[in-house]
Amino acid sequence: MSILLGICGLCLVIFAIVKIQQPSKDEVERYQAILCFIIRQPDAKPETAYLMQQMEKYQQGSISDYAVQHPDFRPELAQDWVKRYLALNPQQKQRAQENYPPCVEVLKQAK
């Protein structure tokens, strides 16, 4: 019985660790919005290093200094969206650069 409780406890700890590492819906949407903002800039470069640097800059800068909680930059989440964008064909990239709603739509469809 105590072994079963130990296994259940271990499973709960593992579940909690995995769940904490998963981005929230708000966090995913914030990273989408940041990338969509960056790629619509006239001087945006379709390069991984540039997009990652800009995403970190805007993600960190989007949190007010007086905010109680300052979330860390999540490079794995940013990398996921950058990869999705760079994998788009030229027509999809053009559509993503037009405006925010089509950008989000195109990025969500890319996997």
Backbone as JSON Lines, residues from 0, in Angstrom:
{"i":0,"aa":"M","n":[0.83,-1.2,0.0],"ca":[0.0,0.0,0.0],"c":[0.87,1.26,0.0]}
{"i":1,"aa":"S","n":[1.93,1.26,0.82],"ca":[2.79,2.45,0.88],"c":[3.55,2.64,-0.43]}
{"i":2,"aa":"I","n":[3.85,1.54,-1.13],"ca":[4.52,1.65,-2.43],"c":[3.58,2.32,-3.43]}
{"i":3,"aa":"L","n":[2.31,1.94,-3.39],"ca":[1.31,2.53,-4.28],"c":[1.15,4.02,-4.02]}
{"i":4,"aa":"L","n":[1.13,4.41,-2.76],"ca":[1.04,5.84,-2.41],"c":[2.28,6.58,-2.87]}
{"i":5,"aa":"G","n":[3.43,5.96,-2.73],"ca":[4.68,6.58,-3.19],"c":[4.69,6.78,-4.68]}
{"i":6,"aa":"I","n":[4.21,5.79,-5.41],"ca":[4.15,5.89,-6.87],"c":[3.16,6.99,-7.28]}
{"i":7,"aa":"C","n":[2.02,7.03,-6.61],"ca":[1.02,8.09,-6.9],"c":[1.6,9.48,-6.6]}
{"i":8,"aa":"G","n":[2.3,9.6,-5.51],"ca":[2.92,10.88,-5.15],"c":[3.96,11.3,-6.18]}
{"i":9,"aa":"L","n":[4.77,10.34,-6.63],"ca":[5.78,10.62,-7.64],"c":[5.13,11.04,-8.95]}
{"i":10,"aa":"C","n":[4.04,10.37,-9.31],"ca":[3.31,10.73,-10.53],"c":[2.77,12.16,-10.45]}
{"i":11,"aa":"L","n":[2.26,12.53,-9.29],"ca":[1.74,13.9,-9.11],"c":[2.85,14.93,-9.24]}
{"i":12,"aa":"V","n":[4.0,14.64,-8.68],"ca":[5.14,15.56,-8.77],"c":[5.58,15.71,-10.22]}
{"i":13,"aa":"I","n":[5.68,14.6,-10.94],"ca":[6.08,14.65,-12.35],"c":[5.05,15.43,-13.16]}
{"i":14,"aa":"F","n":[3.77,15.17,-12.92],"ca":[2.71,15.89,-13.61],"c":[2.8,17.39,-13.35]}
{"i":15,"aa":"A","n":[3.04,17.77,-12.11],"ca":[3.14,19.19,-11.74],"c":[4.32,19.85,-12.44]}
{"i":16,"aa":"I","n":[5.44,19.17,-12.51],"ca":[6.62,19.73,-13.17],"c":[6.35,19.93,-14.65]}
{"i":17,"aa":"V","n":[5.77,18.93,-15.29],"ca":[5.45,19.04,-16.72],"c":[4.44,20.15,-16.96]}
{"i":18,"aa":"K","n":[3.43,20.22,-16.14],"ca":[2.37,21.24,-16.3],"c":[2.93,22.66,-16.13]}
{"i":19,"aa":"I","n":[3.82,22.84,-15.19],"ca":[4.41,24.16,-14.95],"c":[5.22,24.61,-16.16]}
{"i":20,"aa":"Q","n":[5.86,23.67,-16.85],"ca":[6.7,24.02,-17.99],"c":[5.89,24.31,-19.25]}
{"i":21,"aa":"Q","n":[4.62,23.93,-19.27],"ca":[3.77,24.18,-20.43],"c":[3.35,25.66,-20.44]}
{"i":22,"aa":"P","n":[3.45,26.32,-21.6],"ca":[3.02,27.72,-21.66],"c":[1.51,27.85,-21.53]}
{"i":23,"aa":"S","n":[1.08,28.91,-20.9],"ca":[-0.36,29.18,-20.78],"c":[-0.88,29.71,-22.12]}
{"i":24,"aa":"K","n":[-2.19,29.71,-22.26],"ca":[-2.82,30.25,-23.48],"c":[-2.42,31.72,-23.67]}
{"i":25,"aa":"D","n":[-2.42,32.48,-22.58],"ca":[-2.04,33.9,-22.66],"c":[-0.59,34.06,-23.12]}
{"i":26,"aa":"E","n":[0.28,33.2,-22.62],"ca":[1.69,33.27,-22.98],"c":[1.88,32.95,-24.47]}
{"i":27,"aa":"V","n":[1.19,31.93,-24.94],"ca":[1.27,31.56,-26.36],"c":[0.77,32.72,-27.21]}
{"i":28,"aa":"E","n":[-0.34,33.31,-26.83],"ca":[-0.9,34.43,-27.6],"c":[0.02,35.65,-27.57]}
{"i":29,"aa":"R","n":[0.69,35.88,-26.44],"ca":[1.62,37.01,-26.35],"c":[2.79,36.81,-27.31]}
{"i":30,"aa":"Y","n":[3.33,35.6,-27.37],"ca":[4.45,35.33,-28.28],"c":[4.02,35.42,-29.74]}
{"i":31,"aa":"Q","n":[2.81,34.97,-30.05],"ca":[2.27,35.11,-31.41],"c":[2.18,36.59,-31.78]}
{"i":32,"aa":"A","n":[1.62,37.37,-30.87],"ca":[1.44,38.8,-31.12],"c":[2.78,39.5,-31.33]}
{"i":33,"aa":"I","n":[3.76,39.14,-30.53],"ca":[5.09,39.75,-30.66],"c":[5.69,39.44,-32.02]}
{"i":34,"aa":"L","n":[5.64,38.17,-32.42],"ca":[6.19,37.79,-33.73],"c":[5.44,38.49,-34.85]}
{"i":35,"aa":"C","n":[4.12,38.54,-34.76],"ca":[3.33,39.21,-35.8],"c":[3.68,40.7,-35.88]}
{"i":36,"aa":"F","n":[3.96,41.31,-34.73],"ca":[4.38,42.71,-34.73],"c":[5.74,42.85,-35.42]}
{"i":37,"aa":"I","n":[6.67,42.0,-35.08],"ca":[8.04,42.09,-35.6],"c":[8.06,41.92,-37.12]}
{"i":38,"aa":"I","n":[7.37,40.91,-37.62],"ca":[7.46,40.64,-39.07],"c":[6.76,41.69,-39.91]}
{"i":39,"aa":"R","n":[5.92,42.5,-39.28],"ca":[5.25,43.58,-40.03],"c":[6.09,44.85,-40.09]}
{"i":40,"aa":"Q","n":[7.22,44.87,-39.43],"ca":[8.08,46.04,-39.46],"c":[8.82,46.09,-40.8]}
{"i":41,"aa":"P","n":[9.01,47.28,-41.37],"ca":[9.65,47.39,-42.69],"c":[11.08,46.85,-42.74]}
{"i":42,"aa":"D","n":[11.79,46.9,-41.63],"ca":[13.18,46.45,-41.62],"c":[13.36,45.03,-41.07]}
{"i":43,"aa":"A","n":[12.27,44.29,-40.95],"ca":[12.34,42.93,-40.39],"c":[13.13,42.02,-41.32]}
{"i":44,"aa":"K","n":[13.95,41.17,-40.72],"ca":[14.76,40.22,-41.47],"c":[14.22,38.81,-41.2]}
{"i":45,"aa":"P","n":[14.03,38.03,-42.25],"ca":[13.53,36.66,-42.06],"c":[14.66,35.7,-41.67]}
{"i":46,"aa":"E","n":[15.3,35.99,-40.55],"ca":[16.42,35.18,-40.06],"c":[16.16,34.78,-38.62]}
{"i":47,"aa":"T","n":[16.49,33.54,-38.3],"ca":[16.22,33.02,-36.95],"c":[16.85,33.88,-35.87]}
{"i":48,"aa":"A","n":[18.13,34.18,-35.98],"ca":[18.83,34.93,-34.93],"c":[18.2,36.31,-34.73]}
{"i":49,"aa":"Y","n":[17.9,36.99,-35.82],"ca":[17.29,38.32,-35.74],"c":[15.92,38.24,-35.07]}
{"i":50,"aa":"L","n":[15.08,37.32,-35.53],"ca":[13.72,37.2,-34.99],"c":[13.74,36.82,-33.51]}
{"i":51,"aa":"M","n":[14.65,35.92,-33.14],"ca":[14.75,35.52,-31.73],"c":[15.19,36.71,-30.87]}
{"i":52,"aa":"Q","n":[16.16,37.46,-31.34],"ca":[16.64,38.62,-30.58],"c":[15.53,39.65,-30.41]}
{"i":53,"aa":"Q","n":[14.8,39.9,-31.49],"ca":[13.7,40.86,-31.43],"c":[12.56,40.37,-30.53]}
{"i":54,"aa":"M","n":[12.29,39.07,-30.58],"ca":[11.23,38.53,-29.73],"c":[11.59,38.68,-28.26]}
{"i":55,"aa":"E","n":[12.84,38.41,-27.92],"ca":[13.25,38.58,-26.52],"c":[13.17,40.05,-26.12]}
{"i":56,"aa":"K","n":[13.63,40.92,-26.98],"ca":[13.59,42.36,-26.7],"c":[12.16,42.83,-26.44]}
{"i":57,"aa":"Y","n":[11.24,42.47,-27.32],"ca":[9.86,42.92,-27.16],"c":[9.13,42.2,-26.04]}
{"i":58,"aa":"Q","n":[9.43,40.93,-25.82],"ca":[8.78,40.2,-24.74],"c":[9.19,40.79,-23.4]}
{"i":59,"aa":"Q","n":[10.46,41.03,-23.23],"ca":[10.94,41.61,-21.97],"c":[10.46,43.06,-21.82]}
{"i":60,"aa":"G","n":[10.39,43.78,-22.92],"ca":[9.96,45.17,-22.88],"c":[8.46,45.36,-22.74]}
{"i":61,"aa":"S","n":[7.7,44.28,-22.96],"ca":[6.24,44.41,-22.89],"c":[5.71,44.31,-21.46]}
{"i":62,"aa":"I","n":[6.58,44.02,-20.51],"ca":[6.19,43.9,-19.11],"c":[6.58,45.19,-18.39]}
{"i":63,"aa":"S","n":[5.63,45.88,-17.8],"ca":[5.9,47.13,-17.1],"c":[6.86,46.91,-15.94]}
{"i":64,"aa":"D","n":[7.67,47.92,-15.67],"ca":[8.63,47.84,-14.56],"c":[7.93,47.65,-13.22]}
{"i":65,"aa":"Y","n":[6.72,48.19,-13.09],"ca":[6.02,48.1,-11.82],"c":[5.19,46.81,-11.69]}
{"i":66,"aa":"A","n":[5.24,45.95,-12.7],"ca":[4.49,44.69,-12.63],"c":[5.02,43.82,-11.49]}
{"i":67,"aa":"V","n":[4.13,43.14,-10.84],"ca":[4.51,42.27,-9.72],"c":[5.31,41.08,-10.21]}
{"i":68,"aa":"Q","n":[4.9,40.53,-11.34],"ca":[5.56,39.34,-11.86],"c":[6.19,39.65,-13.22]}
{"i":69,"aa":"H","n":[7.44,39.31,-13.37],"ca":[8.17,39.5,-14.63],"c":[8.5,38.13,-15.2]}
{"i":70,"aa":"P","n":[7.68,37.62,-16.13],"ca":[7.98,36.3,-16.67],"c":[9.27,36.3,-17.47]}
{"i":71,"aa":"D","n":[10.0,35.22,-17.36],"ca":[11.24,35.07,-18.11],"c":[10.93,34.84,-19.59]}
{"i":72,"aa":"F","n":[11.89,35.17,-20.42],"ca":[11.77,34.89,-21.85],"c":[11.86,33.38,-22.03]}
{"i":73,"aa":"R","n":[10.97,32.83,-22.83],"ca":[10.93,31.39,-23.08],"c":[11.45,31.12,-24.49]}
{"i":74,"aa":"P","n":[12.75,30.89,-24.63],"ca":[13.32,30.72,-25.98],"c":[12.7,29.56,-26.75]}
{"i":75,"aa":"E","n":[12.31,28.5,-26.05],"ca":[11.72,27.36,-26.76],"c":[10.36,27.72,-27.37]}
{"i":76,"aa":"L","n":[9.61,28.55,-26.7],"ca":[8.32,28.99,-27.22],"c":[8.53,29.96,-28.39]}
{"i":77,"aa":"A","n":[9.45,30.88,-28.23],"ca":[9.76,31.82,-29.31],"c":[10.28,31.06,-30.54]}
{"i":78,"aa":"Q","n":[11.16,30.1,-30.31],"ca":[11.74,29.3,-31.4],"c":[10.65,28.56,-32.17]}
{"i":79,"aa":"D","n":[9.66,28.05,-31.46],"ca":[8.56,27.34,-32.11],"c":[7.84,28.25,-33.09]}
{"i":80,"aa":"W","n":[7.52,29.48,-32.68],"ca":[6.81,30.4,-33.57],"c":[7.7,30.9,-34.7]}
{"i":81,"aa":"V","n":[8.98,31.12,-34.41],"ca":[9.91,31.55,-35.47],"c":[10.04,30.45,-36.53]}
{"i":82,"aa":"K","n":[10.18,29.21,-36.09],"ca":[10.27,28.09,-37.04],"c":[9.01,28.0,-37.9]}
{"i":83,"aa":"R","n":[7.87,28.18,-37.27],"ca":[6.6,28.13,-38.03],"c":[6.59,29.22,-39.1]}
{"i":84,"aa":"Y","n":[7.0,30.42,-38.71],"ca":[7.0,31.52,-39.67],"c":[7.98,31.27,-40.81]}
{"i":85,"aa":"L","n":[9.19,30.87,-40.48],"ca":[10.2,30.67,-41.52],"c":[9.86,29.5,-42.45]}
{"i":86,"aa":"A","n":[9.04,28.57,-42.0],"ca":[8.64,27.43,-42.83],"c":[7.51,27.76,-43.8]}
{"i":87,"aa":"L","n":[6.92,28.94,-43.65],"ca":[5.82,29.33,-44.53],"c":[6.31,29.56,-45.96]}
{"i":88,"aa":"N","n":[5.44,29.35,-46.92],"ca":[5.81,29.67,-48.3],"c":[5.69,31.19,-48.48]}
{"i":89,"aa":"P","n":[6.21,31.74,-49.57],"ca":[6.2,33.2,-49.75],"c":[4.81,33.84,-49.68]}
{"i":90,"aa":"Q","n":[3.8,33.16,-50.22],"ca":[2.44,33.72,-50.17],"c":[1.92,33.78,-48.74]}
{"i":91,"aa":"Q","n":[2.2,32.74,-47.96],"ca":[1.77,32.72,-46.56],"c":[2.5,33.79,-45.76]}
{"i":92,"aa":"K","n":[3.8,33.96,-46.03],"ca":[4.57,35.0,-45.33],"c":[4.0,36.38,-45.65]}
{"i":93,"aa":"Q","n":[3.68,36.59,-46.91],"ca":[3.09,37.88,-47.31],"c":[1.78,38.12,-46.58]}
{"i":94,"aa":"R","n":[0.96,37.09,-46.48],"ca":[-0.32,37.21,-45.79],"c":[-0.1,37.49,-44.31]}
{"i":95,"aa":"A","n":[0.89,36.83,-43.71],"ca":[1.18,37.03,-42.29],"c":[1.65,38.46,-42.02]}
{"i":96,"aa":"Q","n":[2.3,39.06,-42.98],"ca":[2.84,40.41,-42.8],"c":[1.79,41.49,-43.02]}
{"i":97,"aa":"E","n":[0.62,41.13,-43.52],"ca":[-0.4,42.12,-43.83],"c":[-1.03,42.75,-42.59]}
{"i":98,"aa":"N","n":[-1.45,41.91,-41.65],"ca":[-2.18,42.4,-40.5],"c":[-2.17,41.32,-39.42]}
{"i":99,"aa":"Y","n":[-2.57,41.7,-38.21],"ca":[-2.5,40.77,-37.09],"c":[-3.41,39.54,-37.24]}
{"i":100,"aa":"P","n":[-4.72,39.69,-37.51],"ca":[-5.56,38.48,-37.58],"c":[-5.09,37.44,-38.6]}
{"i":101,"aa":"P","n":[-4.76,37.84,-39.86],"ca":[-4.28,36.82,-40.78],"c":[-2.93,36.24,-40.35]}
{"i":102,"aa":"C","n":[-2.11,37.02,-39.69],"ca":[-0.82,36.53,-39.21],"c":[-1.02,35.38,-38.23]}
{"i":103,"aa":"V","n":[-1.88,35.6,-37.25],"ca":[-2.15,34.57,-36.25],"c":[-2.74,33.33,-36.91]}
{"i":104,"aa":"E","n":[-3.66,33.54,-37.83],"ca":[-4.3,32.42,-38.53],"c":[-3.28,31.58,-39.28]}
{"i":105,"aa":"V","n":[-2.41,32.25,-40.03],"ca":[-1.39,31.53,-40.81],"c":[-0.41,30.8,-39.89]}
{"i":106,"aa":"L","n":[0.01,31.45,-38.82],"ca":[0.96,30.8,-37.9],"c":[0.35,29.61,-37.19]}
{"i":107,"aa":"K","n":[-0.91,29.7,-36.82],"ca":[-1.58,28.58,-36.15],"c":[-1.72,27.38,-37.08]}
{"i":108,"aa":"Q","n":[-1.92,27.64,-38.37],"ca":[-2.06,26.55,-39.32],"c":[-0.73,25.88,-39.62]}
{"i":109,"aa":"A","n":[0.36,26.62,-39.51],"ca":[1.69,26.06,-39.76],"c":[2.12,25.2,-38.59]}
{"i":110,"aa":"K","n":[2.64,24.06,-38.86],"ca":[3.1,23.18,-37.77],"c":[4.41,22.56,-38.12]}
